[in-house]
Amino acid sequence: MNELDWDDHADWWQREFTDGVDPEYVEQIIPLAVHHLAGAERVLDVGTGEGQIARAVCREVGAEVVGVDPTASLLDLAHQRAGGPRYLRAESDGLPLANASVDAVVVCLVFEHVDNLSESLSEVARVLRPGGRFLLFLNHPLLQTPGSALIVDHMVDPAETYWRLGPYLPGAETVEEVQKDVFVRFVHRPLSAYLNEMTRAGLRLVHMDEPAPPPGFLARSGVAERAVAAATPRLLLLVAERSSSGVEDRGTE
Protein backbone atom coordinates (compact mmCIF):
# COMPACT_ATOMS: atom_id res chain seq x y z
CA MET A 1 0.00 0.00 0.00
CA ASN A 2 1.38 3.40 -0.92
CA GLU A 3 1.05 5.43 2.26
CA LEU A 4 1.68 8.72 0.45
CA ASP A 5 -1.47 8.22 -1.61
CA TRP A 6 -3.55 7.66 1.51
CA ASP A 7 -1.98 10.61 3.28
CA ASP A 8 -2.90 12.76 0.29
CA HIS A 9 -6.55 11.68 0.52
CA ALA A 10 -6.95 11.04 4.24
CA ASP A 11 -9.38 13.94 4.58
CA TRP A 12 -11.63 12.34 1.92
CA TRP A 13 -11.66 9.02 3.80
CA GLN A 14 -12.38 10.71 7.11
CA ARG A 15 -15.19 12.80 5.62
CA GLU A 16 -16.94 10.09 3.61
CA PHE A 17 -16.46 6.87 5.59
CA THR A 18 -15.83 7.54 9.29
CA ASP A 19 -17.45 8.98 12.39
CA GLY A 20 -20.85 7.44 11.62
CA VAL A 21 -21.49 8.97 8.20
CA ASP A 22 -21.22 5.80 6.07
CA PRO A 23 -24.18 3.39 6.39
CA GLU A 24 -22.21 0.39 5.15
CA TYR A 25 -19.79 0.72 8.06
CA VAL A 26 -22.43 1.63 10.64
CA GLU A 27 -25.18 -0.81 9.63
CA GLN A 28 -23.15 -3.71 8.24
CA ILE A 29 -19.38 -3.87 8.58
CA ILE A 30 -19.03 -2.93 12.25
CA PRO A 31 -21.94 -5.17 13.41
CA LEU A 32 -20.48 -8.12 11.47
CA ALA A 33 -17.04 -7.53 12.96
CA VAL A 34 -18.44 -7.31 16.49
CA HIS A 35 -20.50 -10.47 15.99
CA HIS A 36 -17.64 -12.60 14.68
CA LEU A 37 -15.11 -11.27 17.20
CA ALA A 38 -17.29 -12.06 20.22
CA GLY A 39 -15.21 -13.68 22.93
CA ALA A 40 -11.84 -12.50 21.61
CA GLU A 41 -9.61 -10.98 24.29
CA ARG A 42 -6.86 -9.52 22.11
CA VAL A 43 -7.57 -8.30 18.57
CA LEU A 44 -5.38 -6.86 15.83
CA ASP A 45 -6.95 -4.47 13.31
CA VAL A 46 -4.74 -4.33 10.19
CA GLY A 47 -5.23 -1.17 8.13
CA THR A 48 -7.07 0.41 11.02
CA GLY A 49 -7.15 3.89 9.44
CA GLU A 50 -8.64 6.30 11.96
CA GLY A 51 -9.71 3.37 14.14
CA GLN A 52 -13.49 3.14 13.81
CA ILE A 53 -13.56 -0.69 13.82
CA ALA A 54 -10.91 -0.86 16.54
CA ARG A 55 -12.93 1.49 18.76
CA ALA A 56 -16.15 -0.48 18.20
CA VAL A 57 -14.44 -3.76 19.10
CA CYS A 58 -13.00 -2.22 22.27
CA ARG A 59 -16.40 -0.84 23.21
CA GLU A 60 -18.72 -3.69 22.24
CA VAL A 61 -16.55 -6.81 22.53
CA GLY A 62 -14.48 -5.61 25.47
CA ALA A 63 -11.26 -6.77 23.83
CA GLU A 64 -7.80 -5.28 24.01
CA VAL A 65 -7.24 -3.94 20.48
CA VAL A 66 -4.09 -3.00 18.61
CA GLY A 67 -4.55 -1.10 15.34
CA VAL A 68 -1.80 -0.89 12.73
CA ASP A 69 -1.67 1.35 9.66
CA PRO A 70 1.09 2.91 7.54
CA THR A 71 -0.64 6.29 7.13
CA ALA A 72 0.53 8.89 9.63
CA SER A 73 -2.38 11.33 9.22
CA LEU A 74 -4.98 8.62 9.80
CA LEU A 75 -3.17 7.36 12.89
CA ASP A 76 -3.00 10.93 14.22
CA LEU A 77 -6.79 11.12 13.98
CA ALA A 78 -7.12 7.67 15.57
CA HIS A 79 -5.15 8.90 18.57
CA GLN A 80 -7.34 12.03 18.76
CA ARG A 81 -10.54 9.98 18.71
CA ALA A 82 -9.11 7.64 21.38
CA GLY A 83 -11.71 5.07 22.51
CA GLY A 84 -9.37 2.44 23.94
CA PRO A 85 -7.17 0.90 21.19
CA ARG A 86 -3.41 1.24 20.95
CA TYR A 87 -1.96 2.13 17.57
CA LEU A 88 1.28 1.26 15.79
CA ARG A 89 2.56 2.43 12.43
CA ALA A 90 3.33 -0.55 10.20
CA GLU A 91 2.65 -2.20 6.84
CA SER A 92 0.56 -5.36 6.53
CA ASP A 93 3.56 -7.45 5.43
CA GLY A 94 5.60 -6.57 8.53
CA LEU A 95 3.37 -6.66 11.61
CA PRO A 96 5.22 -5.57 14.77
CA LEU A 97 3.68 -8.24 17.00
CA ALA A 98 5.04 -11.53 18.32
CA ASN A 99 4.04 -14.99 17.15
CA ALA A 100 0.65 -16.29 18.33
CA SER A 101 0.05 -13.09 20.30
CA VAL A 102 -3.58 -12.28 19.35
CA ASP A 103 -6.90 -14.13 19.42
CA ALA A 104 -8.24 -12.51 16.26
CA VAL A 105 -7.23 -10.37 13.30
CA VAL A 106 -9.58 -8.19 11.27
CA VAL A 107 -8.63 -6.72 7.88
CA CYS A 108 -11.31 -4.49 6.38
CA LEU A 109 -11.18 -3.19 2.80
CA VAL A 110 -7.39 -3.20 2.81
CA PHE A 111 -6.03 -6.17 0.84
CA GLU A 112 -7.61 -4.97 -2.41
CA HIS A 113 -5.05 -2.15 -2.24
CA VAL A 114 -1.88 -4.15 -1.50
CA ASP A 115 0.47 -5.97 -3.86
CA ASN A 116 2.03 -8.33 -1.34
CA LEU A 117 -0.99 -10.49 -0.50
CA SER A 118 0.99 -13.65 0.24
CA GLU A 119 3.35 -11.94 2.68
CA SER A 120 0.48 -10.08 4.36
CA LEU A 121 -1.56 -13.26 4.91
CA SER A 122 1.54 -15.05 6.22
CA GLU A 123 1.94 -12.25 8.76
CA VAL A 124 -1.72 -12.56 9.78
CA ALA A 125 -1.22 -16.29 10.34
CA ARG A 126 2.01 -15.73 12.25
CA VAL A 127 0.54 -13.38 14.85
CA LEU A 128 -2.64 -15.43 15.34
CA ARG A 129 -2.70 -18.06 18.05
CA PRO A 130 -3.66 -21.61 16.89
CA GLY A 131 -7.42 -21.66 16.47
CA GLY A 132 -7.50 -17.86 16.34
CA ARG A 133 -10.01 -16.14 14.06
CA PHE A 134 -9.33 -14.08 10.94
CA LEU A 135 -11.93 -11.72 9.45
CA LEU A 136 -11.27 -10.51 5.91
CA PHE A 137 -13.66 -7.90 4.51
CA LEU A 138 -13.34 -7.25 0.77
CA ASN A 139 -15.07 -5.23 -1.85
CA HIS A 140 -16.75 -8.20 -3.54
CA PRO A 141 -14.20 -9.34 -6.16
CA LEU A 142 -16.84 -10.47 -8.66
CA LEU A 143 -19.05 -7.39 -8.50
CA GLN A 144 -16.21 -4.88 -8.08
CA THR A 145 -14.15 -5.90 -11.10
CA PRO A 146 -12.39 -3.17 -13.11
CA GLY A 147 -14.99 -1.41 -15.22
CA SER A 148 -17.98 -2.82 -13.35
CA ALA A 149 -20.89 -0.50 -12.65
CA LEU A 150 -24.62 -0.29 -12.09
CA ILE A 151 -26.11 0.68 -15.45
CA VAL A 152 -29.47 2.26 -16.27
CA ASP A 153 -29.93 1.76 -20.02
CA HIS A 154 -32.33 4.36 -21.44
CA MET A 155 -31.74 3.15 -25.01
CA VAL A 156 -34.45 0.54 -24.50
CA ASP A 157 -38.07 1.11 -23.55
CA PRO A 158 -38.73 0.60 -20.73
CA ALA A 159 -35.29 1.47 -19.39
CA GLU A 160 -33.29 -1.55 -18.24
CA THR A 161 -31.21 -1.59 -15.06
CA TYR A 162 -28.42 -4.13 -14.64
CA TRP A 163 -24.95 -4.66 -13.17
CA ARG A 164 -22.18 -4.59 -15.77
CA LEU A 165 -19.25 -6.88 -14.95
CA GLY A 166 -15.68 -6.19 -15.97
CA PRO A 167 -13.06 -8.91 -16.58
CA TYR A 168 -13.12 -11.13 -13.49
CA LEU A 169 -10.44 -13.80 -13.89
CA PRO A 170 -7.36 -11.73 -14.85
CA GLY A 171 -5.59 -9.91 -12.08
CA ALA A 172 -5.47 -6.17 -12.67
CA GLU A 173 -4.18 -2.95 -11.15
CA THR A 174 -6.28 0.15 -11.69
CA VAL A 175 -6.37 3.71 -10.44
CA GLU A 176 -9.91 4.99 -10.08
CA GLU A 177 -11.16 8.52 -9.56
CA VAL A 178 -13.56 7.68 -6.74
CA GLN A 179 -14.47 11.32 -6.28
CA LYS A 180 -13.36 14.47 -8.08
CA ASP A 181 -9.56 14.69 -7.79
CA VAL A 182 -9.43 11.67 -5.45
CA PHE A 183 -7.55 8.77 -7.05
CA VAL A 184 -7.31 5.38 -5.35
CA ARG A 185 -5.32 2.38 -6.54
CA PHE A 186 -7.04 -1.02 -6.57
CA VAL A 187 -5.56 -4.48 -7.09
CA HIS A 188 -8.20 -6.84 -8.45
CA ARG A 189 -7.89 -10.57 -7.77
CA PRO A 190 -10.46 -13.34 -8.24
CA LEU A 191 -11.80 -14.96 -5.10
CA SER A 192 -9.69 -18.08 -5.72
CA ALA A 193 -6.51 -16.01 -5.30
CA TYR A 194 -7.56 -14.96 -1.81
CA LEU A 195 -8.70 -18.44 -0.77
CA ASN A 196 -5.60 -20.20 -2.11
CA GLU A 197 -3.24 -17.76 -0.42
CA MET A 198 -5.17 -18.11 2.84
CA THR A 199 -4.87 -21.90 2.65
CA ARG A 200 -1.13 -21.69 1.98
CA ALA A 201 -0.76 -19.46 5.03
CA GLY A 202 -2.53 -22.00 7.24
CA LEU A 203 -5.85 -20.14 7.46
CA ARG A 204 -8.87 -22.42 7.11
CA LEU A 205 -12.13 -20.94 5.84
CA VAL A 206 -15.04 -21.55 8.25
CA HIS A 207 -17.64 -19.04 7.06
CA MET A 208 -18.39 -16.80 4.09
CA ASP A 209 -20.96 -14.02 3.92
CA GLU A 210 -22.22 -11.99 0.94
CA PRO A 211 -24.67 -9.61 2.62
CA ALA A 212 -27.10 -7.46 0.69
CA PRO A 213 -26.35 -3.74 0.98
CA PRO A 214 -27.87 -2.27 4.16
CA PRO A 215 -30.99 -0.09 4.20
CA GLY A 216 -29.05 3.14 4.66
CA PHE A 217 -27.07 2.51 1.49
CA LEU A 218 -30.13 1.50 -0.52
CA ALA A 219 -31.95 4.64 0.60
CA ARG A 220 -29.31 6.66 -1.24
CA SER A 221 -29.92 4.76 -4.50
CA GLY A 222 -32.34 5.97 -7.13
CA VAL A 223 -35.71 4.26 -7.40
CA ALA A 224 -34.80 2.62 -10.72
CA GLU A 225 -31.54 1.22 -9.34
CA ARG A 226 -32.74 0.11 -5.92
CA ALA A 227 -34.04 -3.37 -6.78
CA VAL A 228 -30.86 -4.36 -8.61
CA ALA A 229 -28.66 -2.81 -5.92
CA ALA A 230 -30.54 -4.74 -3.21
CA ALA A 231 -29.77 -8.04 -4.96
CA THR A 232 -26.10 -7.26 -5.62
CA PRO A 233 -23.58 -7.77 -2.78
CA ARG A 234 -20.95 -5.06 -2.55
CA LEU A 235 -19.21 -6.73 0.39
CA LEU A 236 -17.61 -10.15 0.90
CA LEU A 237 -16.68 -11.43 4.35
CA LEU A 238 -14.36 -14.42 4.72
CA VAL A 239 -13.94 -15.86 8.23
CA ALA A 240 -11.05 -18.26 8.78
CA GLU A 241 -9.26 -19.99 11.64
CA ARG A 242 -5.53 -20.46 12.18
CA SER A 243 -4.33 -24.05 11.90
CA SER A 244 -2.34 -25.58 14.74
CA SER A 245 0.97 -25.81 12.83
CA GLY A 246 3.79 -23.58 14.00
CA VAL A 247 5.13 -20.49 12.24
CA GLU A 248 8.49 -18.77 12.22
CA ASP A 249 9.11 -15.85 14.57
CA ARG A 250 9.46 -12.60 12.58
CA GLY A 251 8.79 -9.83 15.04
CA THR A 252 7.82 -8.65 18.50
CA GLU A 253 5.56 -5.92 19.72
N, C-alpha and C positions, 0 to 999 in steps of 0.2 A: 504494500500500500504506500502510495506517495504522500507522505505527511504534509508536504508543502501544498499540495492541491487541497487537502482538507483544511489546512490553516487558512488558505485563501477564501474558502467558502464556509467557514465555521459559523458565521453569522446567519447564513441561509439555513443551515441545518438546525441551529438553535431556534430560529424564528418559525420554521415550518413543521418541525417534527418533535419538539420537546416541550416540557412544561405544560402538558395537558392539551395542546392544540391539535394533535393528530389523532383522529379516531381509531386508526388501525393500531397504534401503540396503546391507547387508553382502553379500548374495548376488546382488543384481541391479543396482541403480542404480550403485554404485561400480564394479563390474567392467565394465559397459557404458561408463561414462564413460572409464575407463582405456583400454579397447579402442579407442574411436573417437577418443581424443585422442593416440594413439601417434604419436610423431614431432613433436608440437608443442613449440616451445621457449618460447613465452610464452602463458599462458592467463589469461583473465579468468573468474572465477566470480561471476555476478550473483545476488544473494540468497544469499550464502555462508553466512549464519547463523553457527553456531559453527565453521564451516570444515572439516567432515569430508570433503567432496569435494575441497576445495582441498588439504588435507593428503595425501590419497591420490594426487592427481595429482602433487604434488611428489615424493612417495616413490616411486611406481611408474612414472611417465612420465619423471621427471627434469626437468620443466619449471619455469620460473620462473612463479609463480602470484600473481595479485593477486585478492583477494576483496573484493567490495563489498556492503554491506548498510546499510539505514537504522536498524537496531535496535541501540542502544548496548549493552544488556546481553548480546546475543548476540556482538557484536564483542569485548566484554571477555573473554568466555569463550574466543573464538577466539585472542586474544592469550595467554591463560593456557595453552592447549593447544599453542601454538606449532606446530612441525612444518614450518616453512619458508616458508609464504605470507606476503605482506604484505597488510594490510587497510586499506581506506578506507571512510569512512562516506558513503554516497550512495544516491540513488534510482535505479531502473532507467531513468528517462527523462532522466537528467542524469549520465551516466558521466564521471568526472573523468580520462579518458584521451585521448590525442591520436588523430587520425585514423590508421587503418591501423597501429596500434601493437601488435596482438596477433595470434598465429597462430590462436587458437581462443577461442570463448566458450561457456561452459556455463551454462544456466539450468535449475535443477531445482526443480520444484514451486513455482514463484514466479508465473508469469504468470496462473494461475487466481485470483490474489488482487489483481491490479492492474487499474485502470480504463484506464490510458493505454497500451494495447497497441501502437498504431501508433507512438507516440513512442518507446516502449521498444525495439521492433524496429528502428526507424531508428537508434537509438543503438548497438545491437548491430552493425548493418551499418557504421556510421561507424567504429567502433574496430577492426573486422576488416580485415586486409590483403586485397587481391584474392586470391581462391582460398582464403581462410581458412575454417575449419570452425566451424559453429554447431550445438550440441547443445541441443535443447529437450525436456526431460522434462515431461510433463503427467500429472495424473490423467486417465485416458482420458475424453475429453469425451462419448462415447456412453454408457459404463457408469457414469459418475459424474454423471449429470444430477441436477438438484434432485428430491428425492423417490425416487431410485433406492435399491434395497436388495436384499440376498439374502433371500428369503422361504422359510420352511418352512411350508407350508399343511397344518395338521392337521385341516382341515374335510373333507378327502377321505381315503379309505382305499384304498390306503396313502397316507401323507403325500406331498405333492408339493413338491419343492424347485425354485425357479426364481429368475431375476434379474428384478426389477421395474424397468422403465425409466420415468423421469420424462420431461417434455417436452424433446425434444432440440433442435429447431430454434430456438425463441425464446431470445434472450439473457436471462439472469436474474441477479440479485444475491440471494444468500441469506446468512443468518447461521445457522450450524449449531452446536449444542452437541455438540462432538466427544468430550467427556468431561464429567463433572459439573462445572458452573461454568466450563467452558472454551468460549468462543464464538469461532468463526473465520468470517470473511467470505469467501465464494467468489463469483467472477464466472464464470458458465457461458457458454461460447461454443461453437457447433458447430465441428467441425474445419475447415470451409471458411473460417471467419473467421481462424483462425490461418494457414492456407496462403495465403490471399489477401493478408493483411497482410505475410507474409514475402516474397511475390513483389513487392509494391509497394516493399518496402525493398531489393530487390536480392539477396535470399537465395533460392538455387535448391535445391529439395529433391533430395537424392541418395539418401536411404535412409529407410525408416520401419520401426519395429519395434513389435510388440504382444506382448510376451513374456507367457507364462503366469506366474502368481504363483510365486515360488520355494518350494522345499520347506519352508524354515523358516516361511514364512507359512502354507502349507497345513497344517502340523502343528498349528497353533493353531486350525484350523477344526474344527467338529464333524464326526463321521463322515457324517451325513446331508448336510451342506453341501459336503463336500470335493470331490466329483466336479464339481458345478456351478462351484465356485470355481476349480478347476483349468482349466476351459475358458473362463474369463471374465477377459480382461486388465484389470488395474487400472491399468496403466501404458501410456503411449504415448511413444515416442521418435521425434522428427523430427530428421534430420541434414541440414543444408543447407550450401551453400558460397556465399561472397560473390562476386558478379559483379565484373567488372573495371572497371565504370564508377566514376567518382570521386564523392566525397561532400563536403559542406561541412564545414569545420572548426568544431567547436562546443566544444572543450575541450582541456585539456592536463593531464597527470598532474602 
